[in-house]
Amino acid sequence: MSTLKIEELCTEFATRAGVVKAVNHVSFEIEAGQIMGLVGESGSGKSITGYSIMGLIDKPGRISGGRILFKGQDLCQEPEQEMRAIRGNRIAMIFQDPMMTLNPVLRIDTQMLEAIYAHQKVSAQLARDMARAALARVGIPSPDERLQAYPHQFSGGMRQRVAIAIALLNKPELIICDEPTTALDVTIQGQILFEMQKICKEQNTALIWITHDLSVVAGLADTLSVMYAGSVVESGTVAQVLERPLHPYTAGLIASAPSRNAQGKMLAQIPGMTPSLINLPVGCAFYSRCQHASATCHAPPALSELREDDGMRSYRCFHPLVNNANDERIKGSAGDLGAAL
């Protein structure tokens, strides 16, 4: 049984201008011990997907359709009391902004011990030992001293590491990371990525890494799902998606990475703008920006699957790049993305 299986998830927000379809029929699956990258530009619905899994969608938002199956349990049908027992215990989320996690008027030890006592019956000494070990794991020096400090006494990067340590305290079965290393320097980022991979392997923990940075998921994730305008447009292994993209949007993301640009040349970019999530087109949402679009694209593209030597992959496109004459050029531009980034 998969750790998490999302089936046709829809999350929307009612506004004065209309209904924002932030997550639109999203489906994916993640196994125990697996790391999945969820990528896309800002506003594509990545974070809202994570909040939906955690049960953190409040009015004027709501989950309007689909299922979120966690170990076979549909979280969409669970009452808030049950979700509070799951949230922070079996499923943890690490937010981009650590101040969403940390209370500025409570000491670090108070907040970490509360996270332990909420889900485990342990002695005060054991709880403190767990908190100390968690801080040391994410690279915070002098953990005993730091436990006595307040959040304002930490730098932004240090606060983020504390937030990561809190998420790991109860050894969750699923961790959702919403760009948690954005505020960290490269050295600490590498350390955190290594620790997350180690935790997933040792504890058989499933991990969803939400990011817009392809260079991070290239070396971290096992599988990759690409989101655009609230929908997943392509999924597969990291090698499949980054080396042999099928959807034109995925190819555009890869080509727009600065490290892929020749020196002295203008940065590659995807023309046009993302459509409004209030008034999505009837057909393919990428139609107006796609150089391969045709009249066929005015109809909604169905989810298609393709079997390759290294496994199954899926995409939503009437003109996948595998069928285009310039496919070899696209392969060449994406094949060494991980190394180049």
KETORKE-975452 format. One line per field, with one value per residue (C-alpha): residue number from 1; x, y, z negated. Coordinates in Angstrom, 3 decimals, always signed. Example, Ala and Ser with C-alpha at 12.3 -4.5 7.8 and 13.67 -1.06 7.14 Angstrom:
BEGIN
i [1_2]
u [+12.300_+13.670]
v [-4.500_-1.060]
w [-7.800_-7.140]
% end
This chain:
BEGIN
i [1_2_3_4_5_6_7_8_9_10_11_12_13_14_15_16_17_18_19_20_21_22_23_24_25_26_27_28_29_30_31_32_33_34_35_36_37_38_39_40_41_42_43_44_45_46_47_48_49_50_51_52_53_54_55_56_57_58_59_60_61_62_63_64_65_66_67_68_69_70_71_72_73_74_75_76_77_78_79_80_81_82_83_84_85_86_87_88_89_90_91_92_93_94_95_96_97_98_99_100_101_102_103_104_105_106_107_108_109_110_111_112_113_114_115_116_117_118_119_120_121_122_123_124_125_126_127_128_129_130_131_132_133_134_135_136_137_138_139_140_141_142_143_144_145_146_147_148_149_150_151_152_153_154_155_156_157_158_159_160_161_162_163_164_165_166_167_168_169_170_171_172_173_174_175_176_177_178_179_180_181_182_183_184_185_186_187_188_189_190_191_192_193_194_195_196_197_198_199_200_201_202_203_204_205_206_207_208_209_210_211_212_213_214_215_216_217_218_219_220_221_222_223_224_225_226_227_228_229_230_231_232_233_234_235_236_237_238_239_240_241_242_243_244_245_246_247_248_249_250_251_252_253_254_255_256_257_258_259_260_261_262_263_264_265_266_267_268_269_270_271_272_273_274_275_276_277_278_279_280_281_282_283_284_285_286_287_288_289_290_291_292_293_294_295_296_297_298_299_300_301_302_303_304_305_306_307_308_309_310_311_312_313_314_315_316_317_318_319_320_321_322_323_324_325_326_327_328_329_330_331_332_333_334_335_336_337_338_339_340_341]
u [+0.000_+1.275_+2.011_+0.063_-2.226_-3.911_-6.891_-8.360_-7.822_-9.578_-9.092_-10.737_-11.123_-14.203_-13.349_-15.337_-13.913_-14.875_-13.757_-10.001_-9.232_-5.900_-5.636_-7.432_-7.788_-4.327_-3.309_-0.048_+1.255_+4.259_+5.640_+7.307_+10.958_+10.431_+11.206_+8.932_+9.691_+6.719_+7.892_+6.408_+6.471_+4.956_+1.172_+1.027_-0.671_+2.273_+1.918_-1.884_-1.535_+0.629_-1.799_-4.679_-2.899_-2.306_-5.943_-4.942_-7.427_-9.821_-12.619_-12.944_-11.053_-12.313_-11.468_-14.189_-13.380_-11.083_-9.503_-6.351_-5.513_-2.909_-2.158_-5.630_-7.320_-9.200_-8.108_-10.849_-13.420_-11.672_-12.928_-10.624_-9.920_-8.521_-6.506_-4.933_-3.738_-2.217_-0.826_+2.645_+2.804_+2.312_+2.410_+4.628_+5.066_+8.057_+7.068_+9.077_+8.729_+9.906_+7.909_+4.770_+6.022_+7.730_+5.994_+8.090_+7.274_+8.133_+11.572_+12.754_+12.707_+9.106_+7.980_+9.915_+8.750_+5.136_+5.464_+6.674_+4.137_+1.238_+1.804_+4.046_+3.965_+7.622_+9.561_+10.784_+14.396_+13.773_+11.818_+14.688_+17.185_+15.038_+14.902_+18.661_+19.358_+16.986_+18.793_+22.169_+20.894_+20.110_+23.498_+22.727_+25.819_+25.578_+22.047_+21.708_+22.304_+20.072_+17.167_+17.057_+16.901_+13.954_+13.314_+14.372_+17.845_+18.338_+19.137_+16.580_+18.524_+18.846_+15.102_+14.448_+16.685_+14.762_+11.495_+12.922_+14.059_+10.537_+9.015_+11.348_+10.731_+7.961_+9.460_+6.538_+5.666_+5.219_+7.044_+5.945_+8.689_+7.562_+10.881_+12.441_+16.034_+15.336_+16.731_+19.789_+23.278_+24.566_+26.618_+23.738_+21.336_+23.521_+23.650_+19.858_+19.300_+21.710_+19.950_+16.519_+17.702_+19.236_+16.018_+13.901_+16.218_+16.669_+13.083_+11.309_+9.710_+7.965_+8.935_+7.327_+9.751_+7.933_+10.216_+10.743_+14.471_+15.149_+18.761_+17.607_+15.265_+17.742_+19.986_+17.387_+14.192_+13.324_+10.210_+9.040_+5.650_+5.428_+2.514_+1.121_-1.982_-3.175_-2.722_+0.005_+1.090_+3.856_+5.097_+7.829_+11.220_+13.666_+15.748_+12.711_+11.328_+14.601_+16.370_+13.396_+10.600_+7.317_+5.323_+6.395_+6.071_+8.545_+10.984_+10.543_+11.307_+14.486_+15.623_+15.059_+17.502_+20.285_+23.053_+21.699_+22.194_+25.212_+27.423_+26.505_+23.139_+19.730_+18.150_+15.702_+12.115_+8.629_+6.621_+3.351_+1.775_+0.088_-3.706_-5.925_-7.002_-10.409_-10.975_-9.039_-9.365_-11.598_-8.759_-5.060_-4.030_-0.645_-2.191_-1.444_+2.235_+2.987_+4.776_+3.345_-0.316_-2.988_-6.774_-6.903_-5.615_-8.910_-10.206_-9.034_-6.045_-6.566_-3.910_-1.845_+0.656_+3.820_+5.797_+9.557_+12.483_+12.940_+9.263_+5.869_+5.346_+2.318_+1.568_-1.305_-0.567_-1.907_+1.551_+4.129_+7.670_+8.540_+6.525_+8.099_+10.802_+12.977_+12.872_+16.614_+17.377_+15.199_+16.850_+20.271_+19.300_+17.959_+20.072_+22.771_+20.598_+21.527_+25.245_+24.962_+22.961]
v [+0.000_+3.462_+5.907_+8.608_+8.484_+11.614_+11.056_+13.942_+16.468_+19.819_+22.770_+26.118_+29.532_+31.726_+35.374_+38.435_+38.086_+34.422_+30.932_+30.371_+26.792_+26.560_+22.761_+21.257_+17.453_+16.626_+12.966_+11.372_+8.574_+8.188_+5.033_+4.589_+5.676_+7.536_+11.212_+13.036_+16.464_+18.759_+21.589_+24.508_+28.286_+30.493_+30.209_+26.773_+25.209_+23.379_+24.771_+24.544_+20.865_+20.444_+22.409_+20.281_+17.082_+18.541_+19.616_+23.273_+24.671_+27.017_+29.292_+30.814_+27.776_+24.219_+20.837_+20.494_+17.057_+14.066_+11.895_+12.078_+8.511_+8.216_+4.529_+3.860_+6.376_+9.166_+12.330_+14.351_+12.421_+12.689_+15.093_+17.834_+15.982_+13.014_+15.311_+16.965_+13.534_+12.863_+16.335_+16.811_+13.157_+10.804_+13.636_+16.702_+19.827_+22.143_+25.625_+28.100_+30.768_+29.452_+32.132_+30.262_+27.419_+29.144_+31.160_+34.322_+34.562_+30.975_+29.477_+26.848_+24.065_+24.865_+24.607_+21.427_+19.697_+20.624_+18.996_+15.796_+15.734_+16.305_+12.875_+10.844_+9.903_+10.206_+11.488_+15.077_+13.936_+11.753_+14.531_+16.972_+14.430_+14.027_+17.799_+18.125_+15.323_+16.865_+20.225_+18.545_+16.564_+19.744_+21.276_+23.641_+23.977_+24.018_+22.549_+22.764_+26.493_+26.978_+25.208_+28.071_+30.759_+32.550_+32.609_+36.271_+35.286_+33.101_+34.123_+33.318_+30.253_+29.019_+29.449_+27.359_+24.593_+24.634_+24.320_+21.323_+19.759_+20.125_+18.424_+15.443_+14.970_+12.373_+10.418_+11.013_+8.567_+11.431_+14.776_+17.655_+20.240_+23.585_+25.058_+24.767_+25.492_+28.772_+30.877_+28.693_+29.083_+26.457_+24.568_+24.184_+23.440_+20.530_+19.260_+19.404_+17.642_+14.894_+14.466_+14.300_+11.601_+9.698_+9.923_+8.669_+5.717_+4.758_+5.345_+4.436_+7.891_+9.282_+12.847_+15.462_+18.267_+21.341_+23.699_+25.771_+24.902_+22.050_+21.796_+20.675_+17.910_+16.752_+15.372_+14.718_+13.191_+9.777_+10.907_+14.261_+15.859_+19.156_+21.498_+24.274_+26.387_+24.074_+20.790_+18.163_+18.220_+15.588_+12.908_+10.310_+9.507_+12.394_+11.015_+10.670_+14.163_+16.098_+14.216_+13.449_+15.973_+15.257_+18.383_+21.680_+23.461_+21.067_+21.617_+25.377_+25.196_+23.229_+25.565_+28.643_+27.481_+30.153_+27.544_+26.283_+29.686_+30.433_+33.227_+36.611_+35.410_+36.501_+34.140_+31.709_+32.195_+30.866_+33.519_+34.885_+34.674_+31.969_+32.141_+33.380_+30.563_+32.273_+31.989_+28.962_+28.137_+25.218_+23.344_+23.138_+25.868_+26.150_+26.672_+30.412_+29.944_+26.751_+26.739_+23.289_+24.227_+23.423_+23.566_+20.206_+21.891_+23.740_+20.522_+19.418_+17.049_+13.699_+12.079_+9.796_+7.159_+6.045_+2.920_+3.299_+1.022_+2.779_+2.725_+4.307_+8.032_+10.259_+13.591_+15.860_+17.010_+16.420_+17.022_+15.361_+16.244_+12.608_+12.936_+16.191_+16.481_+18.599_+15.988_+15.290_+18.973_+18.974_+15.834_+17.366_+20.506_+18.621_+15.477_+16.859_+19.222_+17.738_+18.040_+21.537_+22.843]
w [+0.000_+0.894_-1.909_-0.071_+2.938_+4.274_+6.573_+8.604_+5.789_+6.269_+3.906_+4.542_+2.922_+3.160_+3.856_+4.915_+8.410_+8.664_+7.669_+7.739_+8.802_+6.995_+7.300_+10.263_+10.527_+9.190_+8.861_+7.771_+5.569_+3.277_+1.695_-1.694_-1.613_+1.669_+2.304_+4.746_+6.121_+6.806_+9.049_+10.941_+11.033_+8.333_+8.218_+9.824_+6.769_+5.197_+1.674_+1.676_+2.535_-0.574_-2.749_-1.441_-2.486_-5.955_-6.316_-6.611_-4.090_-5.870_-4.663_-2.106_-0.783_-0.611_+0.871_+3.475_+4.848_+4.944_+2.269_+0.141_-0.851_-3.611_-4.211_-2.770_-5.093_-3.306_-5.089_-3.395_-5.439_-8.802_-11.505_-12.761_-16.001_-14.079_-11.819_-14.863_-16.011_-12.575_-11.880_-13.335_-14.293_-11.328_-8.769_-9.254_-7.157_-7.000_-5.819_-3.788_-6.481_-9.888_-11.698_-10.604_-12.805_-15.732_-18.452_-18.992_-22.743_-23.732_-24.230_-21.760_-24.360_-25.304_-21.698_-20.980_-24.156_-23.429_-19.996_-21.681_-24.546_-22.114_-20.574_-22.899_-26.574_-27.547_-30.557_-30.705_-30.462_-27.407_-25.720_-26.307_-24.966_-21.838_-21.347_-21.809_-19.319_-16.765_-16.921_-16.549_-13.540_-11.591_-12.366_-15.240_-17.482_-21.306_-21.331_-25.134_-25.022_-22.005_-23.702_-26.212_-23.501_-21.880_-18.100_-17.776_-18.997_-15.906_-12.358_-9.648_-8.591_-12.189_-12.733_-9.644_-10.965_-14.263_-12.321_-10.442_-13.737_-15.187_-12.136_-12.581_-16.325_-16.102_-13.193_-10.802_-8.038_-5.561_-5.467_-3.232_-2.661_-1.221_-0.006_-3.476_-2.405_-0.572_-3.443_-4.032_-2.632_-0.208_-2.810_-5.261_-2.404_-1.331_-4.914_-5.271_-1.942_-2.967_-6.325_-4.677_-2.270_-5.190_-7.243_-4.334_-3.830_-7.499_-8.683_-5.419_-5.424_-2.351_-1.448_+0.808_+1.662_+3.017_+4.919_+8.040_+8.028_+10.443_+9.270_+5.811_+6.970_+9.623_+6.895_+4.182_+5.550_+6.984_+8.848_+10.144_+10.782_+12.676_+11.920_+14.079_+13.413_+10.638_+12.523_+12.789_+16.438_+16.281_+13.878_+13.936_+12.515_+12.175_+15.049_+17.308_+16.694_+16.694_+19.466_+21.728_+21.028_+22.776_+21.930_+23.572_+20.217_+18.603_+21.465_+21.040_+17.321_+17.989_+20.769_+18.567_+15.872_+15.810_+15.879_+19.218_+20.841_+23.035_+21.739_+23.190_+24.463_+23.201_+20.680_+22.202_+21.059_+21.592_+23.479_+22.123_+18.679_+16.620_+17.132_+14.326_+12.018_+11.818_+15.559_+16.791_+20.505_+21.449_+23.135_+22.286_+19.823_+21.566_+25.018_+25.382_+24.465_+26.388_+29.747_+30.527_+29.912_+32.466_+32.711_+30.930_+27.766_+27.292_+25.723_+22.250_+22.613_+20.918_+18.740_+20.964_+19.903_+21.632_+20.837_+21.153_+20.330_+16.971_+15.972_+16.564_+16.871_+17.463_+19.132_+20.199_+23.745_+27.262_+28.745_+26.468_+27.439_+28.109_+31.336_+32.498_+35.127_+32.827_+30.038_+30.338_+29.740_+26.636_+25.289_+25.763_+23.877_+20.859_+20.595_+18.336_+16.295_+12.916_+13.607_+15.069_+12.131]
% end
